[in-house]
Amino acid sequence: MTTSVFIVVLNWNNFNDTKKCIDSVLGSTFDDFIILLIDNGSSDDSLVKLKKEFEYNKKVTFLSNQKNFGYAGGVNPGIRMFLSENKFKYLWVLNNDIVVDKNALKFLVDGLASNTDSKIAGPTIFFEGTEEVMEQYYKLNLFLGKYEVKKNLDRSKIIRLENNKKNFIGGAAIFLERDAVEKINTIPEEYFMYNEDVDWHMKIKGEKWGYLYIGPAHVWHKRSASSGGRKSIMPDYYDSRNFLYFIKKFYPLWLPYELLTSLFNKVLPKILRREWIRLRYVFWGFYDFFAGKMGIFERK
């Protein structure tokens, strides 16, 4: 086995951000990698343009999904391809609205290689174009009814996080060693998008492996670009539905309480801001949760 890295980037109708992401990865000082660019059924010409940009680059390969299968359904063919190729030791799943520092990949590889008690790592994620930390890891707070974004670690250090039921490395730029991928396999697809990454992690809760926060590995994230941008209403639907689904699946005794916290966290702010359209999507999320409907949002 080599130290080769298999990088999966998912595109959906977003040529500009995807190009920036791939360009930044191609500029990495660690160059033992292959990028699999998966198009998730784009309805624009982004795939055509991306092929024109990168089809002659030996480090970039392409895969096209017939339609938009959601985040997990879009990425999973890449995970299966990674698992079928024993030459790859590490998997890096990158949101297409991520731009990476030239040394980020080297820090991630060296970090896991020198900390064999950890199998999953994450970089420091900054807000696009700034030095303001966006996230380092997540912590599930059942009392508050939400995932808390943690930004309290020293970003100049490599820090081992306990692999308990509340800690998660976010899915935007998650870096995994083969042992972990073989254990957790593919990402649950019923979520379509939002919360699928924390469900994915639950398969290794109880393992002795820790999570590794690799502070010197820097990436920049364009908030919500992969789900339609900050003004998109779709996160209101998927987050409202999928958080309750996750709680029911893993913390069923907490479900009545989490229903109440969802009213405070997701309903009340939109009432106070008079965001009536967004509120409608929140209630549709609740409705579909109780109806047992998962997958893509559909309304006739």
C-alpha positions, 0 to 999 in steps of 0.5 A, spaced: 500 500 500 502 507 498 500 513 501 496 515 495 490 520 497 483 519 493 480 525 493 472 526 491 469 532 489 462 533 487 459 538 482 452 540 481 451 546 477 457 550 480 462 551 475 466 556 478 466 554 485 468 547 483 474 549 478 477 553 484 476 547 488 480 543 483 485 548 482 487 549 489 488 542 490 492 541 484 497 546 487 498 542 493 505 541 495 503 533 496 502 531 490 501 523 491 493 524 489 488 523 484 481 527 484 475 524 482 470 529 480 463 527 480 457 530 477 451 530 480 446 530 474 447 538 473 442 541 468 447 546 466 453 546 462 458 546 468 460 538 467 462 540 459 466 546 462 469 542 467 471 537 462 474 542 458 478 545 463 481 538 466 480 532 462 487 532 459 490 533 467 492 526 469 490 527 476 483 528 475 478 523 473 470 524 471 464 520 473 457 522 471 451 521 475 444 520 471 441 525 476 441 529 482 442 523 488 443 528 493 450 529 497 451 522 499 448 519 493 452 523 489 459 522 493 458 514 494 460 512 488 467 515 489 467 512 496 465 505 493 471 506 488 476 508 493 474 501 497 475 497 490 482 500 489 487 498 495 492 502 492 489 508 496 490 509 503 487 516 504 480 518 502 479 526 502 471 528 501 471 535 499 465 540 498 466 543 491 466 550 495 472 549 499 479 552 497 485 549 500 491 551 502 497 548 498 500 545 504 493 542 507 494 535 504 501 534 506 499 536 514 493 531 513 497 526 511 503 527 516 498 528 521 494 521 521 501 518 519 504 520 525 498 519 530 496 512 529 491 512 534 486 516 530 483 514 523 479 521 521 481 528 521 479 535 519 482 541 518 481 548 520 476 551 516 475 558 515 470 563 512 471 564 505 477 569 503 478 571 511 482 568 517 476 567 521 475 560 523 468 557 521 469 551 524 474 546 527 469 540 529 462 539 531 459 537 538 452 535 539 448 538 544 442 535 546 439 540 551 440 545 546 437 541 541 443 542 535 450 541 533 454 546 536 460 549 532 466 549 536 472 554 534 476 553 541 482 549 539 489 552 538 489 552 530 497 552 530 496 545 533 494 537 532 489 535 537 486 529 538 479 529 540 475 523 544 471 519 539 465 519 543 457 520 541 457 527 541 464 529 537 464 530 530 468 532 524 464 536 519 463 533 512 465 539 508 473 537 508 473 530 512 479 526 511 479 518 513 484 513 513 482 506 509 481 502 516 475 508 518 472 508 511 472 500 511 468 500 517 463 506 516 463 504 508 458 509 504 454 515 507 447 514 509 443 516 503 436 517 505 437 524 508 439 527 501 443 532 504 444 535 511 446 531 517 448 525 513 455 526 515 454 525 523 450 519 521 456 516 518 460 517 524 455 513 528 458 507 525 465 508 529 462 510 535 465 506 541 471 504 536 478 506 540 480 511 534 480 518 536 478 524 531 484 528 529 483 536 529 489 538 524 490 545 526 495 547 521 491 544 515 487 550 512 481 550 508 476 556 506 469 554 505 464 558 501 458 558 506 452 554 503 454 554 496 453 547 495 446 547 497 444 554 493 447 559 497 445 563 504 438 565 501 436 558 499 430 555 503 432 548 502 436 547 508 430 550 512 426 543 510 432 538 510 435 541 517 428 541 520 426 534 517 433 530 518 435 533 525 429 529 528 430 523 524 437 523 526 435 523 533 429 518 532 434 513 530 440 514 535 436 518 541 429 516 541 428 517 548 430 524 547 425 525 541 419 529 545 424 534 548 428 535 541 421 537 538 420 542 543 427 545 542 426 545 534 420 550 535 425 554 539 431 553 534 427 553 527 420 556 528 421 562 533 427 565 529 423 565 523 417 568 526 421 574 529 424 575 523 417 574 519 420 569 514 414 566 512 416 562 506 422 559 510 417 558 516 413 554 511 419 549 509 421 548 516 413 546 517 414 541 511 420 538 514 416 537 520 410 534 516 415 529 512 418 527 518 412 525 521 409 522 515 416 518 514 418 521 508 425 521 507 429 523 500 429 529 496 424 534 497 417 534 493 411 538 493 406 537 487 
